[in-house]
Structure formats: structure tokens, C-alpha cells
């Protein structure tokens, strides 16, 4: 285990056990915190975190990329907002999402390793696509020039851009194949849920157990489930917890 009595501001931290941070984790996306066990901290902000156990935070998870094998638990009054959270188990938080600003993406009940592989490949494709669009715009500008405006340097730039675009097309085709293969490895947990005692804002992109949950307006005090359960995705949290308590009591009765 690793115990840090202050804050984490940068660098790479890896542990085969758990990581406990007495203050917060704010890496500025320049490093990474990776643990085979649980991770505990006051907050996570602008950071990349990979956790093989459960993440427990007292205050918040803000604008971060957090990948978790088990659960994500935020303390009373806490919030998950911005960035992306991937976990196989459940999420419990007071609030979810920014009312305005950055979108909050949450994937719950998914094979965290496979989903992380998909996320990495999607990010790489987005970067190559953006560069391809820049090259196309630059090439269009050169092509629009008249012959008497084209210098030797312009001709060289034109050839280089054409070559780069040809390479990027081939590269994107290969990357798309790798992405499709990664998506084929995904598996889902049908019992995973998101519990929000405060507010879920409309500005969220949520998937639970592989199903997209549409949040058309701000809602409060809800549990979000896969769409195949109970005929809907969003339910009063008290109703869901009462049903779980009833089912657990029935199981105990059968066991006795």
C-alpha cells in the first residue's frame, strides 16, 4: 500500500496494493495514479486514475478520466462532473454532472479493461481525424491558388499534404478495425446501478449495463438502471433501495 499524507500534484504512482491520499489528486493530466487495490482521497481533479478496486472520495471527481474495476463512492454533498468515469460496479454520489459547461460521461456495468481499450482507440482516431481535417483545409487553400502564385515551397507543401492524407486514410482504416475488435470484447453487468441522492443534470452522457440512459431534464433523488429492468431507466432512489432491501431479506430467509 501507499499512503500520501498530503496531495498528489504530478508524476506517476503505481501500487499493487491500495493508495490512500489524505488530501486530493490533481495531476493536470500529466501523470497517472494506478492501483491494483482501492484508492481513497478527498477529491480527484484533472487527473488520470486506474483502480483495480473501489474508488472512495470525500468530495468530488472533476474533469478526470477514472477507470475502476469495482465501485465509485462519493461522500455526502459530493459530485462527479466533467470528464469520464468507467466502472464495472455501482456509482454512488450526491450529484452528477455540471449544469453548464463540460459534458459528463459515465459508463457503468462494463468490463473496465475492455471499455478503457475502446476509449483509448476512440481518442486516437479522433486525433488522427482532426489532423486529417487540418491537412485537407491546407490542401484546399493551396489548390485554390493560381499557377503564378505557386512557389516551389508551395508545390512541396502540396505534395507533402497529399502524401500525408493518403497515409492517414490507410491509418484510419486500420485503427477502425482495431476499434471494432476492441468493441467486440466488451461485456456488461446487468445489476450495476448509479445512485444519485441529489441532482442529475441534463448535461450528461450515461450508459448503464451497455444501455444508453436518456436524461431529458434535471432529475433529483434517483437510481439509474439498464433499460430492460422495471420498464424504465430512471427511478426514485427510495423505491429501488427498498426493493433491494426486500430482495436481500428474502435471500437471507432462504439461506436460513
C-alpha positions as CSV (number, residue, x, y, z in Angstrom):
1,X,0.0,0.0,0.0
2,X,1.0,3.6,-0.5
3,X,-0.1,6.4,1.9
4,X,0.4,10.0,0.9
5,X,-0.1,12.4,3.8
6,X,-0.5,15.5,1.6
7,X,-1.6,15.9,-2.0
8,X,-0.7,14.4,-5.4
9,X,0.3,17.1,-7.9
10,X,2.1,15.2,-10.6
11,X,4.2,12.2,-11.6
12,X,3.3,8.5,-11.9
13,X,2.2,6.5,-8.9
14,X,1.7,2.7,-9.1
15,X,0.8,0.3,-6.4
16,X,0.0,-3.4,-6.2
17,X,-2.0,-2.6,-3.0
18,X,-4.2,0.4,-2.2
19,X,-3.4,4.1,-2.4
20,X,-4.6,6.5,0.3
21,X,-4.2,10.2,-0.3
22,X,-5.0,12.4,2.7
23,X,-5.6,15.5,0.5
24,X,-6.5,15.4,-3.2
25,X,-5.3,14.2,-6.5
26,X,-4.7,16.9,-9.2
27,X,-2.3,15.8,-11.8
28,X,-3.1,18.2,-14.6
29,X,-3.5,15.2,-16.9
30,X,0.4,15.0,-17.0
31,X,0.8,11.8,-14.9
32,X,-1.2,8.9,-13.7
33,X,-2.3,7.2,-10.5
34,X,-2.7,3.4,-10.8
35,X,-3.6,0.9,-8.1
36,X,-4.4,-2.8,-8.1
37,X,-6.4,-2.2,-4.9
38,X,-8.6,0.6,-3.6
39,X,-8.0,4.4,-4.0
40,X,-9.1,6.8,-1.3
41,X,-8.7,10.6,-1.4
42,X,-10.5,13.9,-0.7
43,X,-11.0,14.5,-4.4
44,X,-9.8,13.8,-7.9
45,X,-9.4,16.7,-10.4
46,X,-7.9,16.9,-13.9
47,X,-6.3,13.5,-13.5
48,X,-6.0,10.1,-15.0
49,X,-6.7,7.3,-12.5
50,X,-6.9,3.5,-12.9
51,X,-8.2,1.5,-10.0
52,X,-8.4,-2.3,-9.6
53,X,-10.7,-2.0,-6.6
54,X,-13.1,0.7,-5.3
55,X,-12.6,4.5,-5.5
56,X,-13.7,6.3,-2.4
57,X,-13.8,10.2,-2.4
58,X,-15.0,12.6,0.2
59,X,-15.7,15.5,-2.0
60,X,-15.6,15.2,-5.8
61,X,-14.4,13.8,-9.1
62,X,-14.0,16.7,-11.5
63,X,-12.9,16.7,-15.2
64,X,-10.9,13.4,-14.8
65,X,-10.5,10.1,-16.6
66,X,-11.2,7.5,-14.0
67,X,-11.4,3.7,-14.7
68,X,-12.5,1.5,-11.9
69,X,-12.9,-2.3,-11.6
70,X,-15.4,-2.1,-8.8
71,X,-17.4,0.8,-7.3
72,X,-17.1,4.6,-7.2
73,X,-18.3,6.1,-3.9
74,X,-18.5,9.9,-3.3
75,X,-19.3,11.3,0.1
76,X,-22.3,13.4,1.2
77,X,-22.6,16.6,-0.8
78,X,-20.0,15.3,-3.3
79,X,-20.2,15.4,-7.1
80,X,-19.0,13.7,-10.3
81,X,-18.8,16.3,-13.1
82,X,-16.9,16.6,-16.3
83,X,-14.5,14.0,-17.8
84,X,-15.3,10.3,-18.0
85,X,-15.9,7.6,-15.4
86,X,-15.8,3.9,-16.3
87,X,-16.6,1.3,-13.7
88,X,-17.9,-2.3,-13.6
89,X,-19.8,-2.0,-10.3
90,X,-22.0,0.8,-9.0
91,X,-21.7,4.6,-8.6
92,X,-23.0,6.4,-5.5
93,X,-22.8,10.2,-5.5
94,X,-24.8,13.2,-4.2
95,X,-24.7,15.0,-7.6
96,X,-23.9,14.0,-11.2
97,X,-22.9,16.5,-13.9
98,X,-22.3,20.2,-14.5
99,X,-25.4,22.3,-15.0
100,X,-23.4,24.1,-17.7
101,X,-20.0,23.5,-19.3
102,X,-18.3,20.2,-20.0
103,X,-20.2,17.1,-20.6
104,X,-20.0,14.3,-18.0
105,X,-19.6,10.8,-19.5
106,X,-20.3,7.8,-17.3
107,X,-20.2,4.1,-18.3
108,X,-21.3,1.7,-15.5
109,X,-21.6,-2.1,-15.5
110,X,-19.0,-2.5,-18.3
111,X,-15.8,-4.6,-18.5
112,X,-13.5,-1.8,-17.4
113,X,-10.4,-3.1,-19.2
114,X,-12.2,-3.6,-22.5
115,X,-14.0,-0.2,-22.2
116,X,-10.8,1.6,-21.5
117,X,-9.2,-0.1,-24.6
118,X,-12.2,1.2,-26.6
119,X,-11.8,4.7,-25.1
120,X,-8.1,4.9,-25.9
121,X,-8.7,3.8,-29.5
122,X,-11.6,6.3,-30.0
123,X,-9.3,9.1,-28.7
124,X,-6.5,8.1,-31.1
125,X,-9.0,8.1,-34.0
126,X,-10.3,11.5,-33.0
127,X,-6.8,12.9,-33.0
128,X,-5.9,11.5,-36.4
129,X,-9.2,12.6,-37.9
130,X,-8.6,16.2,-36.6
131,X,-5.2,16.3,-38.1
132,X,-6.6,14.9,-41.4
133,X,-9.2,17.7,-41.5
134,X,-6.4,20.3,-40.9
135,X,-4.4,18.8,-43.8
136,X,-7.4,18.9,-46.1
137,X,-8.1,22.5,-45.3
138,X,-4.5,23.4,-46.0
139,X,-4.5,21.4,-49.3
140,X,-7.7,23.2,-50.4
141,X,-6.1,26.5,-49.8
142,X,-3.1,25.6,-51.9
143,X,-5.2,24.1,-54.7
144,X,-7.2,27.4,-54.9
145,X,-4.0,29.4,-55.7
146,X,-3.3,30.3,-59.3
147,X,-0.3,28.9,-61.1
148,X,1.6,32.2,-60.9
149,X,1.0,32.2,-57.1
150,X,2.5,28.8,-56.5
151,X,6.1,28.9,-55.4
152,X,8.5,25.9,-55.2
153,X,7.8,25.8,-51.5
154,X,4.0,25.7,-52.2
155,X,4.5,22.8,-54.6
156,X,6.5,20.8,-52.0
157,X,3.8,21.5,-49.3
158,X,1.1,20.3,-51.7
159,X,2.9,17.0,-52.3
160,X,3.6,16.5,-48.6
161,X,0.0,17.2,-47.8
162,X,-1.2,14.7,-50.4
163,X,1.1,12.1,-49.1
164,X,0.1,12.7,-45.5
165,X,-3.6,12.4,-46.4
166,X,-3.1,9.1,-48.3
167,X,-1.2,7.7,-45.2
168,X,-3.9,9.0,-42.8
169,X,-6.7,7.3,-44.8
170,X,-4.8,4.0,-44.6
171,X,-4.1,4.5,-40.9
172,X,-7.7,5.4,-40.0
173,X,-8.9,2.2,-41.8
174,X,-6.5,0.1,-39.7
175,X,-7.4,2.0,-36.5
176,X,-11.2,1.4,-37.1
177,X,-10.5,-2.3,-37.4
178,X,-8.7,-2.3,-34.1
179,X,-11.6,-0.3,-32.5
180,X,-14.2,-2.7,-33.8
181,X,-12.2,-5.6,-32.4
182,X,-12.0,-3.9,-29.0
183,X,-15.7,-3.3,-29.0
184,X,-16.2,-7.0,-29.7
185,X,-14.5,-7.8,-26.4
186,X,-17.0,-5.7,-24.3
187,X,-19.2,-7.4,-21.7
188,X,-21.7,-5.9,-19.3
189,X,-23.1,-6.3,-15.8
190,X,-26.9,-6.2,-15.7
191,X,-27.1,-5.5,-12.0
192,X,-25.0,-2.3,-12.0
193,X,-26.6,1.0,-11.0
194,X,-26.0,4.7,-10.4
195,X,-27.4,6.1,-7.2
196,X,-27.8,9.9,-7.0
197,X,-29.4,11.4,-3.9
198,X,-29.0,15.0,-5.2
199,X,-29.3,16.1,-8.8
200,X,-28.5,14.5,-12.1
201,X,-28.2,17.3,-14.7
202,X,-29.3,17.1,-18.3
203,X,-25.7,17.7,-19.4
204,X,-24.7,14.0,-19.1
205,X,-23.9,11.1,-21.3
206,X,-24.7,7.9,-19.4
207,X,-24.6,4.2,-20.2
208,X,-25.6,1.6,-17.6
209,X,-25.0,-2.1,-18.4
210,X,-24.4,-1.2,-22.1
211,X,-27.7,0.7,-22.4
212,X,-27.8,4.5,-23.0
213,X,-29.9,6.3,-20.4
214,X,-31.5,9.4,-21.7
215,X,-31.8,12.3,-19.3
216,X,-34.0,14.9,-20.9
217,X,-34.1,17.3,-17.9
218,X,-32.6,17.6,-14.5
219,X,-33.8,15.0,-12.0
220,X,-33.3,14.5,-8.3
221,X,-33.1,11.6,-5.9
222,X,-32.9,8.8,-8.5
223,X,-31.3,5.5,-9.3
224,X,-30.4,4.8,-13.0
225,X,-30.7,1.2,-14.2
226,X,-30.3,-0.6,-17.5
227,X,-33.5,0.0,-19.6
228,X,-34.5,-3.7,-19.5
229,X,-35.2,-3.5,-15.8
230,X,-38.5,-2.3,-14.3
231,X,-39.5,-1.0,-17.8
232,X,-37.6,2.3,-17.3
233,X,-34.1,3.6,-16.7
234,X,-34.7,6.3,-14.1
235,X,-36.5,5.5,-10.8
236,X,-36.9,7.1,-7.3
237,X,-33.9,6.1,-5.3
238,X,-36.0,5.1,-2.3
239,X,-38.1,2.7,-4.4
240,X,-35.0,1.0,-5.8
241,X,-33.3,0.7,-2.4
242,X,-36.5,-0.6,-0.8
243,X,-36.8,-3.3,-3.4
244,X,-33.1,-4.3,-2.9
245,X,-33.7,-4.5,0.9
246,X,-36.7,-6.6,0.4
247,X,-34.8,-9.0,-2.0
248,X,-31.8,-9.2,0.3
249,X,-34.2,-10.1,3.2
250,X,-35.8,-12.8,1.1
251,X,-32.4,-14.2,0.3
252,X,-31.5,-14.3,4.0
253,X,-34.8,-16.1,4.7
254,X,-34.0,-18.8,2.0
255,X,-30.5,-19.2,3.4
256,X,-31.7,-19.8,6.9
